[in-house]
Amino acid sequence: MKKAFPIIVKSLVLLLILAWIILVFVDYFQVKNGKKPFYCLKEQTVEYADGSNTICVGLGYKTIYYNRACLKATEFGPFFIQERKCD
């Protein structure tokens, strides 16, 4: 029984990591195809004089939709990416 416990824990950790990778890829391909991500935990819209940015935070990643006069784009990356600034 003592030898089975580490194997079970390693298997569960591996399964959780695999599930997280699948979630990231599903959201990545959703965003790549011009759709909203499925697993958005927190969504925030920042208003500017020339438009807005919508930020969607997932499990370790972030999607930023730029809808401004100076920038129209979508960015998908790790949770620590920062919004681009217009000059």
C-alpha positions in Angstrom: 0.0 0.0 0.0 2.9 2.4 0.8 4.2 2.0 -2.8 0.9 2.6 -4.4 0.3 6.0 -2.8 3.2 7.9 -4.6 2.0 6.4 -7.9 -1.6 7.5 -7.3 -0.4 11.1 -6.4 1.9 11.3 -9.5 -1.0 10.1 -11.7 -3.4 12.6 -10.3 -0.9 15.5 -10.7 -0.2 14.3 -14.3 -3.9 14.1 -15.0 -4.5 17.7 -13.7 -1.6 19.0 -15.8 -3.0 17.3 -18.9 -6.5 18.7 -18.2 -5.0 22.2 -17.9 -3.1 21.9 -21.1 -6.3 20.8 -22.9 -8.2 23.8 -21.4 -5.5 26.2 -22.7 -5.5 24.7 -26.2 -9.3 24.8 -26.4 -9.4 28.4 -25.5 -6.5 29.2 -27.8 -8.2 27.7 -30.8 -11.5 29.5 -29.8 -9.7 32.8 -29.8 -7.8 32.0 -33.0 -11.1 31.4 -34.7 -12.5 34.7 -33.6 -14.7 33.4 -30.8 -14.7 34.1 -27.1 -12.8 31.7 -24.8 -14.9 29.0 -23.0 -13.1 29.2 -19.7 -13.0 32.9 -18.9 -12.9 33.3 -15.1 -12.8 37.1 -15.0 -13.8 39.6 -17.7 -13.0 43.3 -17.6 -13.6 46.1 -20.0 -11.4 49.2 -19.9 -12.8 52.2 -21.7 -10.7 54.8 -23.5 -11.6 57.9 -25.4 -11.0 56.1 -28.7 -12.5 52.7 -27.8 -12.1 49.9 -25.3 -10.0 46.8 -24.4 -11.7 43.7 -23.1 -9.5 41.5 -20.9 -10.5 37.9 -20.2 -8.4 36.0 -17.6 -8.4 32.2 -17.7 -6.5 29.6 -15.7 -2.9 30.9 -16.2 -3.6 32.8 -19.4 -5.1 36.0 -20.6 -6.9 37.2 -23.8 -7.0 40.9 -24.6 -9.3 42.2 -27.3 -8.2 45.6 -28.5 -11.1 47.7 -30.1 -9.5 51.1 -30.4 -8.9 53.6 -33.2 -5.1 53.1 -32.9 -5.2 49.3 -32.5 -7.6 46.5 -33.5 -6.2 43.1 -32.5 -6.6 40.1 -30.3 -3.8 38.9 -28.1 -3.6 35.5 -26.3 -0.8 34.8 -23.8 0.3 34.1 -20.3 -1.5 35.7 -17.4 1.3 38.3 -16.9 1.0 40.0 -20.4 0.3 43.7 -20.2 -2.0 45.7 -22.4 -0.4 47.5 -25.3 -0.4 51.2 -25.2 -1.2 53.6 -28.0 1.2 56.4 -28.7 
